[in-house]
Amino acid sequence: MNSQDVILGMLMKESLTGYEIKQKLEDVFSNFYSSSYGTIYPMLTRMEKEELITKEIVLQDGKPNKNVLNITDKGRACFNTYLEGPLEGDSIKKSDFMMRLYFGEFVGYDKVIIWLKQVQEDSQKKLNQLCEQYSLHKDEMHPAQIICIQIGIEEYKAKLETIAQGLLSMEQLDQE
C-alpha cells in the first residue's frame, strides 16, 4: 500500500480536490495510514501524468479556481489491481513516544510519567474524535468501513488501558 493506492481509493467513491484529500488523510485515514503531506501534491501531479486521474478546473466567483480530481478507467484498474493483490503485513508507524519509552530507564520515573500522561491525553482526544466521526457517519458507511473504525476505536481503548496501568505502576515505583 502506498499513497497512490489510498488516493485512488478515495477517488473511487467521489471526486475530490487536493485539499479534501489532504483533509481525509489527516482525519480518518491518519488512524491507520501515515503519509507525508509534502508528497501529496507531487503525487497527484505524477498520477495525472500517468493518466490515473484527471483534473477538472472549476471556476468560482470571488474565489480561486478549484481543481477537482477524478479517477480514470486506468486509475480504477490500477486500484483494483492493488485490492486484488495479496495483503501486505502491517507495520507500526514510527513512534517517537515508543522509542523514548523504550529507553525511559535513562531519564527516571518523573519524565516517563510525563510522557505517559501526554500520550494518554492525546490518545483520548483521538479516540473521542474517532468516536464522534463514527457516530456522525455510521449510517452512511459500508460495513467494511464500520469494522475499520471499530478496530481503530478498540486499539485506542487498549492503548489507554495499558497506559493507565503503566501510570499506576510507574507512580508506585516512583514513591518507593
C-alpha positions in Angstrom: 0.0 0.0 0.0 1.2 3.5 -0.8 -0.2 7.0 -1.1 -1.3 6.4 -4.6 -3.4 3.4 -3.6 -5.0 5.4 -0.8 -5.7 8.4 -3.1 -7.2 6.2 -5.8 -9.4 4.5 -3.2 -10.7 7.9 -2.1 -11.5 8.9 -5.7 -13.3 5.6 -6.4 -16.1 7.0 -4.2 -16.2 10.6 -5.3 -14.3 13.4 -7.0 -12.2 15.4 -4.6 -9.9 18.4 -4.5 -6.3 18.1 -3.4 -7.2 19.9 -0.2 -10.1 17.5 0.5 -7.7 14.5 0.0 -5.2 16.1 2.4 -8.0 16.6 5.0 -9.1 13.0 4.7 -5.5 11.8 5.2 -5.3 14.0 8.3 -8.7 12.9 9.6 -10.0 9.3 9.2 -7.0 7.8 7.4 -4.5 9.1 10.0 -5.7 6.3 12.3 -4.2 3.6 10.0 -2.1 5.2 7.4 0.9 7.6 7.8 1.6 9.9 4.9 3.9 12.8 4.3 1.7 15.7 3.5 4.5 17.3 1.4 4.3 14.4 -1.0 0.5 14.6 -1.7 0.6 17.3 -4.4 3.7 15.9 -6.2 1.9 12.5 -6.1 -1.2 14.0 -7.6 0.8 15.6 -10.4 2.5 12.3 -11.1 -0.8 10.4 -11.1 -2.2 12.9 -13.6 0.8 12.5 -15.9 0.3 8.7 -15.7 -3.3 9.2 -16.6 -4.6 7.6 -13.4 -6.6 10.8 -12.6 -7.8 13.9 -14.4 -8.1 17.4 -13.1 -11.1 19.5 -13.8 -10.8 23.2 -13.2 -14.0 24.6 -11.6 -14.4 28.4 -11.8 -15.6 30.1 -8.6 -17.0 33.6 -8.2 -14.8 35.7 -5.9 -12.6 32.7 -5.1 -9.6 31.0 -6.7 -10.4 28.3 -9.2 -10.9 24.8 -7.7 -9.1 21.7 -9.1 -11.4 18.7 -8.8 -9.7 15.4 -9.3 -11.5 12.4 -10.9 -10.3 8.8 -11.3 -9.8 7.5 -14.8 -10.5 3.9 -16.1 -6.8 3.3 -15.9 -6.8 4.6 -12.3 -9.7 2.2 -11.5 -7.8 -0.7 -13.0 -4.7 0.2 -11.0 -6.7 0.5 -7.8 -8.4 -2.9 -8.4 -5.0 -4.5 -9.0 -4.0 -3.2 -5.6 -7.2 -4.6 -4.0 -6.9 -8.0 -5.7 -3.2 -8.3 -4.7 -2.0 -10.2 -1.6 -2.4 -8.5 1.8 0.7 -6.7 2.9 1.9 -7.1 6.5 1.0 -4.2 8.9 3.7 -2.1 10.3 3.8 0.1 13.4 4.1 3.7 12.4 7.3 5.5 13.5 6.7 6.5 17.1 8.9 8.9 18.9 6.9 8.1 22.1 7.5 4.4 21.9 11.2 4.9 21.2 11.6 7.3 24.2 9.5 5.0 26.4 11.7 2.0 25.5 14.8 4.0 26.7 12.9 5.5 29.6 15.3 3.9 32.1 17.8 6.6 31.3 15.6 9.6 32.3 13.8 8.5 35.5 10.3 7.9 36.5 9.2 11.5 36.6 9.9 12.0 32.9 8.3 8.7 31.8 5.2 9.6 33.8 5.1 13.0 32.0 5.3 11.2 28.6 2.7 8.7 29.5 0.2 11.4 30.7 0.9 13.4 27.5 0.2 10.4 25.2 -2.8 9.4 27.4 -4.3 12.9 26.8 -3.5 12.8 23.0 -4.9 9.3 22.6 -8.1 10.2 24.5 -8.6 13.2 22.2 -8.1 10.9 19.1 -10.4 8.3 20.5 -13.1 10.9 21.1 -12.6 12.3 17.5 -12.9 8.8 16.1 -16.0 8.0 18.1 -17.5 11.3 17.0 -16.8 10.6 13.3 -18.2 7.1 13.7 -21.5 8.3 15.3 -21.9 11.1 12.6 -21.2 8.9 9.6 -22.1 5.3 10.6 -25.4 5.3 8.9 -23.8 6.0 5.5 -20.8 3.8 6.0 -20.2 0.4 4.3 -20.0 -2.5 6.8 -16.2 -2.8 6.0 -15.7 0.8 6.9 -17.6 0.3 10.2 -15.3 -2.6 11.0 -12.3 -0.5 10.2 -13.4 2.4 12.5 -14.3 -0.1 15.3 -10.8 -1.6 15.1 -9.4 1.8 15.5 -11.6 2.6 18.5 -10.7 -0.7 20.2 -7.0 -0.1 19.6 -7.2 3.4 21.2 -9.1 1.9 24.1 -6.5 -0.8 24.6 -3.7 1.8 24.4 -5.4 3.9 27.0 -5.9 1.0 29.3 -2.3 -0.1 29.0 -1.1 3.5 29.7 -3.4 3.8 32.7 -2.0 0.5 34.1 1.5 1.7 33.3 1.0 5.0 35.1 -0.2 3.2 38.2 2.9 1.0 38.4 5.2 3.9 37.5 3.7 6.1 40.2 4.0 3.3 42.7 7.7 2.8 41.8 8.3 6.5 41.9 7.0 6.6 45.5 9.3 3.8 46.7 
